[in-house]
């Protein structure tokens, strides 16, 4: 399929279950349609994200937060579906990038898939110059583009670092844009460390799945220096790599938690601590198993993990209160 075919064709996904008329436009209230679609995508993909948005996001930004997550969840799932067709994936990403640029120029693209309309409506709501929303959209689309391009090849240390930087910037800026938007928060490099730690952990957690799909999150330099293949996940050298990444993620979480203690929005801190707890439970499992990865970490979604989330929220809030009394908040 050519790029033009992708640009001009309608791109539907299993999420799309609404009624259309003969002109292929939505029947009924479009605003409600967008909200229902975005909320359904979000809830099906991640209940934690769904309820975080529902309960913690600033009330006036809840609908847009569902759109922001739902659109990129759809993009990611579409790319997964087309993983064996690299040219089609690249054409799809190119289309999405074109839509972003067109919408930020104030244009109104036609013949959009329902999920693409979420993006158009999202950008139309963005009235701030250089907003956190724009940082989220542009950086996360860069992540999607990188994944579509790199499938089946090795990456180097600089690419891996940039990959995490893009993802951390996107997620962090979205969090502060949607939760406690007007509350002061630190703007130094430590701002992004918690999410960088989460991304490192995410890559470790999904190693077996990613390797099978042709995504290698270990740099070429390490592989060459130790004489192993990117698929040698059970080797001692790979275990050494895992240990170094776990230690780095732990350092980033510690620094990130200290930074978050200075955030004045309680809701933002609650969301951030819960987000970190999901990944810290994975790190703990990897450490218990002497840095030998396994294919599945479903047990990390347990009651124990939920209790850890509660403890992180309580301890984080206590740290903030102490900092405030000492004049550091």
Order of alpha helices (4+ residues) and beta strands (2+ residues): alpha-alpha-alpha-alpha-alpha-alpha-alpha-alpha-alpha-alpha-alpha-alpha-alpha-alpha
